[in-house]
Amino acid sequence: MSTISGKLEERVAIIEAEVARLKSKLKVVSFPTIPWWEKIAGTVIIFMKTLK
């Protein structure tokens, strides 16, 4: 049983390292500061003016 336990601990350690690596990649990705609906609001206004 101790070898199974050791293998499980090793696999968990590998998974934890991978999760830490993925989390660090997520921190690099920045989210837009302006929500999409505010970003397109100007486009909609311009479009509406062209319809007149």
All heavy atoms as TSV, in Angstrom:
chain	resi	resn	atom	element	x	y	z
A	1	MET	N	N	0.817	-1.206	0.000
A	1	MET	CA	C	0.000	0.000	0.000
A	1	MET	C	C	0.859	1.268	0.000
A	1	MET	O	O	0.432	2.272	-0.510
A	1	MET	CB	C	-0.914	0.033	1.238
A	1	MET	CG	C	-2.176	-0.751	1.102
A	1	MET	SD	S	-3.314	0.097	0.017
A	1	MET	CE	C	-4.803	-0.661	0.498
A	2	SER	N	N	2.022	1.229	0.574
A	2	SER	CA	C	2.827	2.434	0.662
A	2	SER	C	C	3.273	2.922	-0.715
A	2	SER	O	O	3.434	4.116	-0.918
A	2	SER	CB	C	4.046	2.209	1.556
A	2	SER	OG	O	4.880	1.228	0.976
A	3	THR	N	N	3.457	2.025	-1.676
A	3	THR	CA	C	3.846	2.468	-3.017
A	3	THR	C	C	2.694	3.180	-3.718
A	3	THR	O	O	2.920	4.141	-4.443
A	3	THR	CB	C	4.309	1.278	-3.886
A	3	THR	OG1	O	3.250	0.329	-3.979
A	3	THR	CG2	C	5.537	0.636	-3.321
A	4	ILE	N	N	1.484	2.702	-3.476
A	4	ILE	CA	C	0.316	3.381	-4.054
A	4	ILE	C	C	0.194	4.777	-3.454
A	4	ILE	O	O	-0.037	5.761	-4.160
A	4	ILE	CB	C	-0.971	2.562	-3.813
A	4	ILE	CG1	C	-0.914	1.261	-4.620
A	4	ILE	CG2	C	-2.197	3.365	-4.202
A	4	ILE	CD1	C	-2.057	0.311	-4.329
A	5	SER	N	N	0.371	4.864	-2.158
A	5	SER	CA	C	0.297	6.154	-1.472
A	5	SER	C	C	1.383	7.097	-1.989
A	5	SER	O	O	1.129	8.280	-2.227
A	5	SER	CB	C	0.445	5.932	0.031
A	5	SER	OG	O	0.665	7.139	0.696
A	6	GLY	N	N	2.578	6.574	-2.175
A	6	GLY	CA	C	3.688	7.387	-2.680
A	6	GLY	C	C	3.429	7.876	-4.089
A	6	GLY	O	O	3.722	9.033	-4.429
A	7	LYS	N	N	2.872	6.992	-4.928
A	7	LYS	CA	C	2.564	7.381	-6.302
A	7	LYS	C	C	1.475	8.447	-6.340
A	7	LYS	O	O	1.537	9.380	-7.137
A	7	LYS	CB	C	2.129	6.160	-7.118
A	7	LYS	CG	C	3.282	5.251	-7.481
A	7	LYS	CD	C	2.821	4.095	-8.343
A	7	LYS	CE	C	3.991	3.194	-8.676
A	7	LYS	NZ	N	3.593	2.101	-9.571
A	8	LEU	N	N	0.480	8.292	-5.464
A	8	LEU	CA	C	-0.583	9.301	-5.398
A	8	LEU	C	C	-0.033	10.654	-4.971
A	8	LEU	O	O	-0.378	11.684	-5.550
A	8	LEU	CB	C	-1.677	8.864	-4.428
A	8	LEU	CG	C	-2.743	7.937	-4.995
A	8	LEU	CD1	C	-3.691	7.485	-3.889
A	8	LEU	CD2	C	-3.520	8.620	-6.096
A	9	GLU	N	N	0.843	10.646	-3.979
A	9	GLU	CA	C	1.435	11.901	-3.522
A	9	GLU	C	C	2.250	12.551	-4.623
A	9	GLU	O	O	2.221	13.772	-4.802
A	9	GLU	CB	C	2.309	11.649	-2.289
A	9	GLU	CG	C	1.512	11.359	-1.026
A	9	GLU	CD	C	2.397	11.098	0.183
A	9	GLU	OE1	O	3.598	11.426	0.146
A	9	GLU	OE2	O	1.867	10.564	1.172
A	10	GLU	N	N	2.966	11.730	-5.381
A	10	GLU	CA	C	3.771	12.251	-6.486
A	10	GLU	C	C	2.877	12.859	-7.565
A	10	GLU	O	O	3.149	13.951	-8.071
A	10	GLU	CB	C	4.606	11.125	-7.083
A	10	GLU	CG	C	5.511	11.554	-8.209
A	10	GLU	CD	C	6.294	10.389	-8.799
A	10	GLU	OE1	O	6.445	9.354	-8.121
A	10	GLU	OE2	O	6.744	10.534	-9.949
A	11	ARG	N	N	1.788	12.166	-7.890
A	11	ARG	CA	C	0.869	12.672	-8.914
A	11	ARG	C	C	0.189	13.957	-8.453
A	11	ARG	O	O	0.006	14.895	-9.239
A	11	ARG	CB	C	-0.170	11.610	-9.260
A	11	ARG	CG	C	0.456	10.427	-10.013
A	11	ARG	CD	C	-0.527	9.349	-10.291
A	11	ARG	NE	N	-1.474	9.792	-11.315
A	11	ARG	CZ	C	-2.518	9.092	-11.707
A	11	ARG	NH1	N	-2.769	7.917	-11.192
A	11	ARG	NH2	N	-3.328	9.561	-12.641
A	12	VAL	N	N	-0.184	14.023	-7.181
A	12	VAL	CA	C	-0.811	15.239	-6.643
A	12	VAL	C	C	0.170	16.399	-6.701
A	12	VAL	O	O	-0.195	17.522	-7.059
A	12	VAL	CB	C	-1.325	15.005	-5.203
A	12	VAL	CG1	C	-1.695	16.313	-4.541
A	12	VAL	CG2	C	-2.514	14.061	-5.219
A	13	ALA	N	N	1.430	16.137	-6.399
A	13	ALA	CA	C	2.446	17.190	-6.453
A	13	ALA	C	C	2.607	17.707	-7.882
A	13	ALA	O	O	2.742	18.918	-8.112
A	13	ALA	CB	C	3.778	16.669	-5.923
A	14	ILE	N	N	2.579	16.797	-8.854
A	14	ILE	CA	C	2.687	17.200	-10.256
A	14	ILE	C	C	1.487	18.055	-10.656
A	14	ILE	O	O	1.628	19.093	-11.321
A	14	ILE	CB	C	2.809	15.950	-11.168
A	14	ILE	CG1	C	4.162	15.272	-10.931
A	14	ILE	CG2	C	2.637	16.324	-12.636
A	14	ILE	CD1	C	4.285	13.900	-11.565
A	15	ILE	N	N	0.308	17.640	-10.247
A	15	ILE	CA	C	-0.913	18.391	-10.567
A	15	ILE	C	C	-0.888	19.764	-9.902
A	15	ILE	O	O	-1.251	20.769	-10.518
A	15	ILE	CB	C	-2.175	17.598	-10.160
A	15	ILE	CG1	C	-2.312	16.370	-11.066
A	15	ILE	CG2	C	-3.424	18.463	-10.233
A	15	ILE	CD1	C	-3.369	15.389	-10.628
A	16	GLU	N	N	-0.449	19.825	-8.662
A	16	GLU	CA	C	-0.363	21.112	-7.967
A	16	GLU	C	C	0.605	22.053	-8.675
A	16	GLU	O	O	0.336	23.253	-8.798
A	16	GLU	CB	C	0.058	20.905	-6.516
A	16	GLU	CG	C	-1.038	20.325	-5.643
A	16	GLU	CD	C	-0.571	20.007	-4.229
A	16	GLU	OE1	O	0.649	19.862	-4.003
A	16	GLU	OE2	O	-1.444	19.917	-3.353
A	17	ALA	N	N	1.721	21.513	-9.145
A	17	ALA	CA	C	2.694	22.340	-9.870
A	17	ALA	C	C	2.081	22.856	-11.174
A	17	ALA	O	O	2.281	24.016	-11.542
A	17	ALA	CB	C	3.959	21.529	-10.153
A	18	GLU	N	N	1.338	22.014	-11.862
A	18	GLU	CA	C	0.688	22.429	-13.107
A	18	GLU	C	C	-0.363	23.507	-12.848
A	18	GLU	O	O	-0.461	24.480	-13.594
A	18	GLU	CB	C	0.054	21.217	-13.799
A	18	GLU	CG	C	-0.608	21.518	-15.111
A	18	GLU	CD	C	0.364	21.922	-16.212
A	18	GLU	OE1	O	1.582	21.738	-16.046
A	18	GLU	OE2	O	-0.096	22.449	-17.227
A	19	VAL	N	N	-1.135	23.351	-11.789
A	19	VAL	CA	C	-2.145	24.349	-11.434
A	19	VAL	C	C	-1.468	25.689	-11.124
A	19	VAL	O	O	-1.926	26.747	-11.565
A	19	VAL	CB	C	-3.012	23.871	-10.246
A	19	VAL	CG1	C	-3.840	25.003	-9.676
A	19	VAL	CG2	C	-3.902	22.721	-10.677
A	20	ALA	N	N	-0.363	25.643	-10.398
A	20	ALA	CA	C	0.367	26.874	-10.080
A	20	ALA	C	C	0.877	27.535	-11.361
A	20	ALA	O	O	0.811	28.764	-11.510
A	20	ALA	CB	C	1.521	26.570	-9.142
A	21	ARG	N	N	1.358	26.730	-12.311
A	21	ARG	CA	C	1.853	27.262	-13.573
A	21	ARG	C	C	0.712	27.920	-14.366
A	21	ARG	O	O	0.858	29.013	-14.906
A	21	ARG	CB	C	2.484	26.143	-14.407
A	21	ARG	CG	C	3.160	26.609	-15.677
A	21	ARG	CD	C	3.724	25.438	-16.471
A	21	ARG	NE	N	2.678	24.613	-17.057
A	21	ARG	CZ	C	2.025	24.906	-18.186
A	21	ARG	NH1	N	2.298	26.008	-18.844
A	21	ARG	NH2	N	1.093	24.101	-18.649
A	22	LEU	N	N	-0.439	27.266	-14.394
A	22	LEU	CA	C	-1.582	27.818	-15.116
A	22	LEU	C	C	-2.086	29.104	-14.459
A	22	LEU	O	O	-2.468	30.053	-15.149
A	22	LEU	CB	C	-2.707	26.781	-15.195
A	22	LEU	CG	C	-2.412	25.575	-16.083
A	22	LEU	CD1	C	-3.500	24.523	-15.929
A	22	LEU	CD2	C	-2.258	25.989	-17.526
A	23	LYS	N	N	-2.097	29.142	-13.130
A	23	LYS	CA	C	-2.524	30.361	-12.427
A	23	LYS	C	C	-1.594	31.521	-12.752
A	23	LYS	O	O	-2.046	32.659	-12.909
A	23	LYS	CB	C	-2.560	30.123	-10.916
A	23	LYS	CG	C	-3.780	29.387	-10.452
A	23	LYS	CD	C	-3.782	29.289	-8.928
A	23	LYS	CE	C	-5.036	28.631	-8.418
A	23	LYS	NZ	N	-5.037	28.546	-6.937
A	24	SER	N	N	-0.309	31.247	-12.842
A	24	SER	CA	C	0.636	32.323	-13.159
A	24	SER	C	C	0.403	32.835	-14.575
A	24	SER	O	O	0.569	34.019	-14.849
A	24	SER	CB	C	2.076	31.864	-12.983
A	24	SER	OG	O	2.441	30.940	-13.983
A	25	LYS	N	N	-0.006	31.951	-15.487
A	25	LYS	CA	C	-0.323	32.389	-16.847
A	25	LYS	C	C	-1.575	33.258	-16.850
A	25	LYS	O	O	-1.672	34.215	-17.613
A	25	LYS	CB	C	-0.550	31.193	-17.763
A	25	LYS	CG	C	0.703	30.574	-18.280
A	25	LYS	CD	C	0.373	29.530	-19.329
A	25	LYS	CE	C	1.627	29.069	-20.017
A	25	LYS	NZ	N	1.338	28.144	-21.106
A	26	LEU	N	N	-2.543	32.933	-16.012
A	26	LEU	CA	C	-3.770	33.719	-15.950
A	26	LEU	C	C	-3.502	35.129	-15.457
A	26	LEU	O	O	-4.164	36.072	-15.877
A	26	LEU	CB	C	-4.797	33.047	-15.032
A	26	LEU	CG	C	-5.562	31.886	-15.620
A	26	LEU	CD1	C	-6.484	31.273	-14.567
A	26	LEU	CD2	C	-6.379	32.317	-16.819
A	27	LYS	N	N	-2.546	35.281	-14.574
A	27	LYS	CA	C	-2.228	36.615	-14.061
A	27	LYS	C	C	-1.643	37.494	-15.151
A	27	LYS	O	O	-1.778	38.708	-15.112
A	27	LYS	CB	C	-1.260	36.509	-12.886
A	27	LYS	CG	C	-1.899	35.936	-11.645
A	27	LYS	CD	C	-0.925	35.828	-10.499
A	27	LYS	CE	C	-1.597	35.169	-9.310
A	27	LYS	NZ	N	-0.665	34.963	-8.207
A	28	VAL	N	N	-1.017	36.882	-16.144
A	28	VAL	CA	C	-0.419	37.641	-17.239
A	28	VAL	C	C	-1.507	38.209	-18.142
A	28	VAL	O	O	-1.381	39.302	-18.670
A	28	VAL	CB	C	0.550	36.741	-18.049
A	28	VAL	CG1	C	1.029	37.434	-19.300
A	28	VAL	CG2	C	1.721	36.321	-17.175
A	29	VAL	N	N	-2.586	37.466	-18.304
A	29	VAL	CA	C	-3.687	37.905	-19.160
A	29	VAL	C	C	-4.420	39.040	-18.456
A	29	VAL	O	O	-4.868	38.901	-17.336
A	29	VAL	CB	C	-4.670	36.739	-19.444
A	29	VAL	CG1	C	-5.863	37.224	-20.240
A	29	VAL	CG2	C	-3.968	35.606	-20.141
A	30	SER	N	N	-4.530	40.167	-19.119
A	30	SER	CA	C	-5.235	41.281	-18.506
A	30	SER	C	C	-6.619	41.404	-19.129
A	30	SER	O	O	-6.799	41.203	-20.323
A	30	SER	CB	C	-4.458	42.575	-18.689
A	30	SER	OG	O	-4.365	42.884	-20.056
A	31	PHE	N	N	-7.560	41.732	-18.313
A	31	PHE	CA	C	-8.925	41.898	-18.772
A	31	PHE	C	C	-9.151	43.352	-19.168
A	31	PHE	O	O	-8.555	44.255	-18.593
A	31	PHE	CB	C	-9.908	41.475	-17.680
A	31	PHE	CG	C	-9.818	40.008	-17.364
A	31	PHE	CD1	C	-9.136	39.568	-16.253
A	31	PHE	CD2	C	-10.403	39.077	-18.207
A	31	PHE	CE1	C	-9.041	38.216	-15.978
A	31	PHE	CE2	C	-10.321	37.728	-17.943
A	31	PHE	CZ	C	-9.633	37.291	-16.824
A	32	PRO	N	N	-9.988	43.582	-20.146
A	32	PRO	CA	C	-10.225	44.965	-20.565
A	32	PRO	C	C	-10.782	45.806	-19.419
A	32	PRO	O	O	-11.575	45.316	-18.615
A	32	PRO	CB	C	-11.247	44.844	-21.697
A	32	PRO	CG	C	-11.726	43.445	-21.704
A	32	PRO	CD	C	-10.781	42.631	-20.871
A	33	THR	N	N	-10.356	47.046	-19.366
A	33	THR	CA	C	-10.814	47.920	-18.289
A	33	THR	C	C	-12.195	48.487	-18.595
A	33	THR	O	O	-12.907	48.880	-17.690
A	33	THR	CB	C	-9.823	49.068	-18.062
A	33	THR	OG1	O	-9.632	49.755	-19.289
A	33	THR	CG2	C	-8.483	48.537	-17.571
A	34	ILE	N	N	-12.534	48.544	-19.865
A	34	ILE	CA	C	-13.844	49.062	-20.264
A	34	ILE	C	C	-14.731	47.874	-20.656
A	34	ILE	O	O	-14.345	47.086	-21.519
A	34	ILE	CB	C	-13.721	50.025	-21.460
A	34	ILE	CG1	C	-12.793	51.194	-21.114
A	34	ILE	CG2	C	-15.084	50.526	-21.900
A	34	ILE	CD1	C	-12.458	52.082	-22.289
A	35	PRO	N	N	-15.900	47.739	-20.053
A	35	PRO	CA	C	-16.799	46.652	-20.438
A	35	PRO	C	C	-17.197	46.765	-21.907
A	35	PRO	O	O	-17.277	47.863	-22.456
A	35	PRO	CB	C	-18.021	46.850	-19.539
A	35	PRO	CG	C	-17.561	47.725	-18.426
A	35	PRO	CD	C	-16.447	48.555	-18.977
A	36	TRP	N	N	-17.482	45.632	-22.521
A	36	TRP	CA	C	-17.787	45.609	-23.960
A	36	TRP	C	C	-18.986	46.475	-24.306
A	36	TRP	O	O	-19.014	47.110	-25.346
A	36	TRP	CB	C	-17.988	44.178	-24.455
A	36	TRP	CG	C	-19.188	43.494	-23.868
A	36	TRP	CD1	C	-19.229	42.715	-22.754
A	36	TRP	CD2	C	-20.525	43.532	-24.373
A	36	TRP	NE1	N	-20.498	42.273	-22.527
A	36	TRP	CE2	C	-21.323	42.753	-23.505
A	36	TRP	CE3	C	-21.139	44.139	-25.462
A	36	TRP	CZ2	C	-22.690	42.578	-23.693
A	36	TRP	CZ3	C	-22.502	43.955	-25.653
A	36	TRP	CH2	C	-23.251	43.180	-24.775
A	37	TRP	N	N	-19.982	46.532	-23.421
A	37	TRP	CA	C	-21.181	47.301	-23.744
A	37	TRP	C	C	-20.889	48.801	-23.766
A	37	TRP	O	O	-21.506	49.540	-24.494
A	37	TRP	CB	C	-22.336	46.965	-22.809
A	37	TRP	CG	C	-22.036	47.196	-21.358
A	37	TRP	CD1	C	-22.189	48.351	-20.656
A	37	TRP	CD2	C	-21.508	46.245	-20.436
A	37	TRP	NE1	N	-21.796	48.191	-19.354
A	37	TRP	CE2	C	-21.373	46.888	-19.183
A	37	TRP	CE3	C	-21.137	44.914	-20.523
A	37	TRP	CZ2	C	-20.889	46.247	-18.056
A	37	TRP	CZ3	C	-20.658	44.281	-19.386
A	37	TRP	CH2	C	-20.537	44.951	-18.175
A	38	GLU	N	N	-19.931	49.239	-22.955
A	38	GLU	CA	C	-19.547	50.645	-23.001
A	38	GLU	C	C	-18.666	50.916	-24.221
A	38	GLU	O	O	-18.714	51.996	-24.797
A	38	GLU	CB	C	-18.812	51.037	-21.725
A	38	GLU	CG	C	-19.714	51.115	-20.512
A	38	GLU	CD	C	-18.963	51.512	-19.247
A	38	GLU	OE1	O	-17.806	51.957	-19.346
A	38	GLU	OE2	O	-19.556	51.363	-18.168
A	39	LYS	N	N	-17.895	49.936	-24.606
A	39	LYS	CA	C	-17.004	50.082	-25.747
A	39	LYS	C	C	-17.794	50.246	-27.047
A	39	LYS	O	O	-17.427	51.033	-27.908
A	39	LYS	CB	C	-16.095	48.850	-25.824
A	39	LYS	CG	C	-14.904	48.998	-26.703
A	39	LYS	CD	C	-14.039	47.773	-26.550
A	39	LYS	CE	C	-12.695	47.964	-27.187
A	39	LYS	NZ	N	-11.850	46.800	-27.020
A	40	ILE	N	N	-18.891	49.506	-27.178
A	40	ILE	CA	C	-19.662	49.585	-28.415
A	40	ILE	C	C	-20.724	50.677	-28.380
A	40	ILE	O	O	-21.347	50.958	-29.397
A	40	ILE	CB	C	-20.331	48.236	-28.767
A	40	ILE	CG1	C	-21.421	47.875	-27.770
A	40	ILE	CG2	C	-19.307	47.146	-28.909
A	40	ILE	CD1	C	-22.347	46.795	-28.270
A	41	ALA	N	N	-20.929	51.305	-27.249
A	41	ALA	CA	C	-21.970	52.339	-27.138
A	41	ALA	C	C	-21.742	53.452	-28.146
A	41	ALA	O	O	-22.674	53.910	-28.801
A	41	ALA	CB	C	-22.016	52.889	-25.717
A	42	GLY	N	N	-20.511	53.895	-28.300
A	42	GLY	CA	C	-20.210	54.935	-29.275
A	42	GLY	C	C	-20.495	54.482	-30.693
A	42	GLY	O	O	-20.983	55.242	-31.524
A	43	THR	N	N	-20.219	53.231	-30.980
A	43	THR	CA	C	-20.482	52.688	-32.317
A	43	THR	C	C	-21.964	52.692	-32.616
A	43	THR	O	O	-22.379	53.038	-33.727
A	43	THR	CB	C	-19.930	51.239	-32.399
A	43	THR	OG1	O	-18.572	51.244	-31.996
A	43	THR	CG2	C	-20.053	50.683	-33.785
A	44	VAL	N	N	-22.775	52.340	-31.647
A	44	VAL	CA	C	-24.230	52.309	-31.833
A	44	VAL	C	C	-24.751	53.720	-32.077
A	44	VAL	O	O	-25.588	53.935	-32.954
A	44	VAL	CB	C	-24.933	51.653	-30.626
A	44	VAL	CG1	C	-26.441	51.782	-30.723
A	44	VAL	CG2	C	-24.521	50.198	-30.504
A	45	ILE	N	N	-24.245	54.680	-31.341
A	45	ILE	CA	C	-24.685	56.069	-31.515
A	45	ILE	C	C	-24.340	56.563	-32.912
A	45	ILE	O	O	-25.171	57.175	-33.599
A	45	ILE	CB	C	-24.059	56.976	-30.430
A	45	ILE	CG1	C	-24.659	56.630	-29.065
A	45	ILE	CG2	C	-24.263	58.443	-30.761
A	45	ILE	CD1	C	-23.965	57.267	-27.900
A	46	ILE	N	N	-23.133	56.275	-33.374
A	46	ILE	CA	C	-22.726	56.685	-34.716
A	46	ILE	C	C	-23.607	56.017	-35.762
A	46	ILE	O	O	-24.065	56.644	-36.717
A	46	ILE	CB	C	-21.231	56.366	-34.961
A	46	ILE	CG1	C	-20.364	57.256	-34.077
A	46	ILE	CG2	C	-20.856	56.524	-36.426
A	46	ILE	CD1	C	-18.902	56.865	-34.035
A	47	PHE	N	N	-23.894	54.749	-35.563
A	47	PHE	CA	C	-24.758	54.007	-36.494
A	47	PHE	C	C	-26.152	54.614	-36.538
A	47	PHE	O	O	-26.729	54.789	-37.603
A	47	PHE	CB	C	-24.811	52.537	-36.093
A	47	PHE	CG	C	-25.750	51.721	-36.928
A	47	PHE	CD1	C	-25.429	51.379	-38.230
A	47	PHE	CD2	C	-26.963	51.292	-36.419
A	47	PHE	CE1	C	-26.290	50.641	-39.011
A	47	PHE	CE2	C	-27.841	50.542	-37.188
A	47	PHE	CZ	C	-27.500	50.210	-38.490
A	48	MET	N	N	-26.699	54.942	-35.387
A	48	MET	CA	C	-28.034	55.515	-35.320
A	48	MET	C	C	-28.072	56.875	-36.032
A	48	MET	O	O	-29.065	57.211	-36.680
A	48	MET	CB	C	-28.500	55.656	-33.871
A	48	MET	CG	C	-28.648	54.335	-33.143
A	48	MET	SD	S	-29.863	53.255	-33.894
A	48	MET	CE	C	-31.356	53.996	-33.299
A	49	LYS	N	N	-26.998	57.664	-35.915
A	49	LYS	CA	C	-26.942	58.967	-36.578
A	49	LYS	C	C	-26.910	58.803	-38.088
A	49	LYS	O	O	-27.468	59.621	-38.823
A	49	LYS	CB	C	-25.722	59.761	-36.107
A	49	LYS	CG	C	-25.877	60.311	-34.714
A	49	LYS	CD	C	-24.668	61.115	-34.311
A	49	LYS	CE	C	-24.831	61.680	-32.907
A	49	LYS	NZ	N	-23.667	62.473	-32.506
A	50	THR	N	N	-26.276	57.750	-38.577
A	50	THR	CA	C	-26.205	57.540	-40.020
A	50	THR	C	C	-27.553	57.121	-40.602
A	50	THR	O	O	-27.789	57.291	-41.788
A	50	THR	CB	C	-25.141	56.480	-40.396
A	50	THR	OG1	O	-25.488	55.248	-39.779
A	50	THR	CG2	C	-23.768	56.916	-39.980
A	51	LEU	N	N	-28.430	56.595	-39.763
A	51	LEU	CA	C	-29.747	56.180	-40.231
A	51	LEU	C	C	-30.686	57.348	-40.450
A	51	LEU	O	O	-31.670	57.230	-41.174
A	51	LEU	CB	C	-30.376	55.183	-39.256
A	51	LEU	CG	C	-29.686	53.814	-39.145
A	51	LEU	CD1	C	-30.401	52.959	-38.105
A	51	LEU	CD2	C	-29.687	53.093	-40.479
A	52	LYS	N	N	-30.403	58.469	-39.802
A	52	LYS	CA	C	-31.296	59.640	-39.909
A	52	LYS	C	C	-31.228	60.297	-41.255
A	52	LYS	O	O	-30.403	60.328	-42.005
A	52	LYS	CB	C	-30.967	60.654	-38.813
A	52	LYS	CG	C	-31.375	60.161	-37.468
A	52	LYS	CD	C	-31.097	61.224	-36.427
A	52	LYS	CE	C	-31.546	60.729	-35.062
A	52	LYS	NZ	N	-31.318	61.711	-34.029
